[in-house]
Amino acid sequence: MYRRVLVLISSILAASSILLAQISNDPMQPGTISVPGAFSTGQGQRGLGAAGSITGSLVTMTGSPVREARVELHDSSTGTVLASGYTAINGSFQFDNVPSGQYEVVANRGVNQATQEVRVDSGPAEVTLRVNTPQAEPGAGHTVSVTALRIPEKAMNAFHKAAQAFQKGKFEDAEKHVLKALEVVPNYAQALTLRGLLKFQKTDVQGGEQDFQQAIRSDPNYDLSYFAMGAALNSTGQFLQAQKALEEGLKINPVSWQGYFELSKALLGQHDFRNALKNVVKAESCNPPFPAIHLVKAHALLGLKDYEEATQELERYLTENSTGPEADQARQALNQAKAFSATASR
């Protein structure tokens, strides 16, 4: 039975990570979220008035920027979530195409929350939210590296275009723009990391790892290059090396859900189910909209022979993601978990 559990675990280890949205976020640009031009409210349809925007930042009580925190735009009258996204590396975010009206901006960092009411007319509105956060390790997290600050605007603009193309699945355009960025700054860590991901898209695993290594050498304070390296090493079964890279990244950014998610996969690969569960729970506490967290959590629970909890996690995953090859694997795992649970209860 234990061997069957390991077979199930191996299926999730092959799943791709979603570092893409964060890696392709220009660290000097706010996280921008487009809001639908018209949406339903308890008072009928919005979107009849002129559209404005909400620009904001999320900081700690001491004023340090909070990155990768979930930010939501709520309708004040109904509480309905109208749009959501994540803060950029400098704690900034922006909601565009917001119709005139009264809103509430809600930011979540783990179990902590900050809210602020805001009125949008035809122009931009600004908000600053403050949230309590756990103490980070000395020298860790929430800072833009000096290397990133020195990147010329021409290179940054090319990288931003590459990132947008990547997110749209236009990989040839992304490659063209990222190469332009690297022509200007050959050691541009963000661009090297994105080029590494593009190589992975072409199944050039070795080339991708080389780009991630170069990115780390170029800017040892860029956490996402460590997370990308960890994800790459996970995909090739080099779990101990992946763990080391991911732990280095988490020293820089100890509140990254992507780092904890990939670390949990690396630990699963080493059959360290208890610590895998611990780290995927940390990832889950950041509330990312990523169903695969339930899948990884379920496999850790299977390894610990907690079949009832594993069944619940697999059912949650399938509720959020009912199609695709990973959903088929999840259904197989669910059937196995139910069978294990039935056997254990006899």
N, C-alpha and C positions, 0 to 999 in steps of 0.2 A: 504493500500500500504506500509506503514512504517513497518508493521509486516513482510511483504514479504521480505523487505530489510534485516531485522534482521535474517531471516532464511538463506538468502544467506551469510550473514556475519558469521554465526555459522559454515558454511562448511569450510571456510578457517582457522578458529581458530583451527580446528582439524588437520590441516596439520603439518607434522613434520618439525622441524627446521633443518638447515644444519650447526650446530656448529661442526659437526664431523671432517671436514678437519682441522679446526683450533685447536680444542681440542687435536687432535691426532698429531699435529705438535710438536715435541720435542722442547721446548723453547731454548735449547742449540744447536740445529742443524739448518742449513740453510734450507730454503724452496727449495727443489730440483725439477726441472722440466725436464722431459725427452723430448728431441727433436727428431722427426722422423728422421731415418737415411737417408732418401732421400726425397726431396720435390721439388715441381715445382717452377721455377723462370723464369724470362723473358729470361734467357740465357740457358734454358734447365734444366736438372736435377742436383741438388747438390747431395752430398753424395758420390762422387767418391774419394774425398781426405780423409786423416786420420781424425778421429773424435777427437775433443778436448772438452774443457768445458769453461764456463764463470762463474766465481765466483764473487759475488759482494755484496755490501751493500748499503742501502739507508739511508741517514741521513738528518737531518735538517741543516739549515745554521749554527747552533751553534754546530753541531756535534752529536746531540742526535739521536739514532736509530729510524727509522720509521717502525712500525710493520703493518702487514695486508694491505700493499699497493700493488696494482696490478702492476706487472712487465711483460713487453712483450718483446719478441725478434723479431725484424723486419729484413727483408732482405733489405740491404742498397740500392740496385738498384731498387727495385720495391715497397718498403714500405709494403710488405705483412707481416702479423703477422704469425710467424712460431710456436711460443709456448708462453704460458703465465702461470702465477701463482701468488702467493702472498708472500710477505716477512714474515720471521719468527719473533718471538718476539724480537730478537736482531737486526732486520733490514736486516738480511742476506738473500741471495737467490743464487741459482745455476742452470744453464742450463747445463745438461749433454748430451753427444752424439751429439755434435755440429760439423758438417762437416767443413772443412777448408773454410774460406771465410771472407767477410767483412759484419759486422752486425751493427745494432743500437739497443741499449738497451733503452727502454722507461718505465719510472716509473710514475704512476699516484696516487696522493693522493688528492681525491676530485677534485677540479677544477685546481689544481696545477700539473705541469708536469716537469720531468727532463729527459734529453736524453744524451746519450754518444755513440759515434762510437767506435767500437772495432774490432780488427783483430784476428781471430782464426786460429791457425796453428795446429800442432799435440799435443801441450801441453795446459795447463790451461791459461786462460786470466783473468785478474782481473779488475774490475771497481768499482768506488765509485761515486754514484750519490747524489746530494744535491737538496733538494726540500724545498720550502717555505711551512710551515704548520701553521694552526691557533694556537694561544697561548692556551695551555692547562691550566686547572685549577691548582693551586699550588699543587704540590705533585702527580699529576695525570699522568698516561700513560707512555709508552716508556721505562720502566725500568724492568729488570729482578729482581724478588724479591729475598731477601737474602735467604729465605727458598729454592727457586729453585736452587740457586747456591750451596747449601750444599748437594744436592742429590748425593749419590755415583754413580760411573759410572756403576756398576753392575745393579742397579735399573733403571738407565736411559736407558741402553741397552735393558732391558726387556720391559720397557714401549714403547720404540721405535718399538720393534717387535710387541707388542700388537697393537699399533697404525696402523702399516702397515697392519696387519691382519684384523683389523676392517674395514679399508678403502676398502679392497678387499672382504668384506663380509664373511670372515672366522671367525665367531664369537666364535667358540669353541677354536680356536687357540689364538684369542685375549684374551679370558678369562684366558687361561692357562698362558700366558705371563704376563698379568696384575696382576695376583695373585702372580707370582714370584717377580714382582716389589714391591708389598705390603708386601711380606715376609721380604724383605730387609728393606723397609721403610714403616711402617704401616700408617704413616700420610702423604704420598706422594700425594699432592693435585691433580696433573695431573692424576695420576693413579686412585685415588678415583673417579675423574670425569668421566674417561673413564669406570670404572667399573659401575658407575651409569647409563651410557648410555647403557651398555650391559644389565643391569637389565631392562631398558626400552624396549630393544629389546624383552625381555621375558615377557613383560607386567607387570613386577613387579614395579609398579609406586612408591609404598611406599618405597621399597628398594632403588630405584634410588634416590628419594628425600633425604633419609638418607645419602647416599654417598655424594651427593652434599653438604648437611649441614656439614658433617664431613670435606669435602675438604675446605669449607669456614673457618671453625674453625682452620684447620691446616695451611692454608696460606690465610689470609684475603686480600692479595694483588694479588691473582690469579683471574683475571677478568672473565675468561671463566667459572669458577665454578658458579659465579653469573648468567651468561647468560644461562648456562645449567639449573640451578634451575628455572630461569624465564620461560624458554621454558617448563619445566616440569609442573610448576604451570599453565601456559597457557593451556596446554593439558588437565588439569583436571578442568578448569573453575575457578581457583582461581586468578582472574585477578588483583585484588588490591594487593595481596601478590606478584604476579609476577612483577607488576610495581615497588614495593619497592626493590625487589632483583635486577632487571635490572638497576634501577637508581643507586644502589650501585656499580654495575659493571662498569657503565659508568663514575662514579667518578674516577675510577682507569684508565680506558681506554676510554677517551671521543671521540675517533675517530673509534670506532668499529661499522661496519655496522651491524654485527649480533645483537649487543645490541640494536641498534635503530630499527631494524626489529622486534625483539621480543617485544620491548616496544610498537611499533605501534599496534601489535596484542593484547597486554594487554589493551591498551586504547580503541581499537575497542570493546573488550568484556565489557567495561564499558560505551559504547555508546558515548565516547568522540571523535567524528569523526574528529574534527578540529585538535586536538593535535596528533591523530593517523596519519593524513595526514602529519603533520609537521615532525614527526619522520620517517615515511617511506621515505619521500623526502630526509632526511639526510642520510638514509641508501643507497638510490639510488645514491646520490652524490659521493659515494665511488666507483661506477662502478663495483659492484660485478656481476659475471656471474650467476645470480640467477633469473629466470623468475618469481618466486612467488612474488617478490617485486611488479610486476605489478598487481598481483591478490589482494594483501593486499591494495595497493593504490586504486584500483578500488572500493573495498568495503568501504573504507573511503569516497570516492567521492559519492558513492551511498547513504551513510548515510547523506551526505551534500546535497543530491538531485541535484548533478551536473552530470546529466545522460550522457551528451555529452562527457565529459572528462572520465567518467567511461567506456563508450563504447570504447573509444580509448585505454585505458589501458588494457581492456579485450582482445581486438583484438591484441595488442602487445604481451600479454601473450600467446595467442593461436598461434601466428606466431612462437614463440620461443619454445613452448611446446604444441604440438597438440595431444598428446596421454596420456592415463592414467586417473584415476578417477578424479583428480583435473581438467583436461582438460574438462571432461564431466560437472563438476560443473561450470566451467568457461563459457561453452556454454549456460548453463541454465541461468547464471547470465547475459550474454550478451543479450539473448532474453528478459529478464526482463528489462534490462537497456534501450533497444530500445523501449520496450512497454511504459515504464515510460516516456521516452523522447517524444514519439509521443503524449501521453496523455497531457504532460505539454505544448506542442506547440499548442494545440487546443484552 
